[in-house]
Amino acid sequence: VPNKIFITQQLTNWTLSDQITRLIIPVRIARGSDSNKVSALLLEIAKNNPMVLRDPEPAALFLEFGSNALNFELRVFVGQISDRVKLTHQLHLEINRRFAEEGIDLVSP
């Protein structure tokens, strides 16, 4: 936002008026993993968590082929800013658990 707008116009802070916020969970998996299965698992994990909003809908995106990994993102919306850390924790735990069960290897950056 240009400085001039702060002085000459009204500026709305949407964070104060709308508590809905997006979380982005990066997920890196080993090359050779089933990318369709990864996408489906990520969406299932998101949809099974009661803190994840149904609208806007969660998204699992295959972003790029990294040098040693396939890079995905899980994008979800949470209804309260104060729930961001708790939801991130829950999603990380469930992604780790489900991927281990399915034999999908997570890769460190």
Secondary structure by P-SEA (a helix, b strand, c coil): ccccccccbbbbccccccccbbbbbbbbbcccccaaaaaaaaaaaaaaccccccccbbbbbbccccccbbbbbbbbbbccccaaaaaaaaaaaaaaaaaaaacbbbbcc
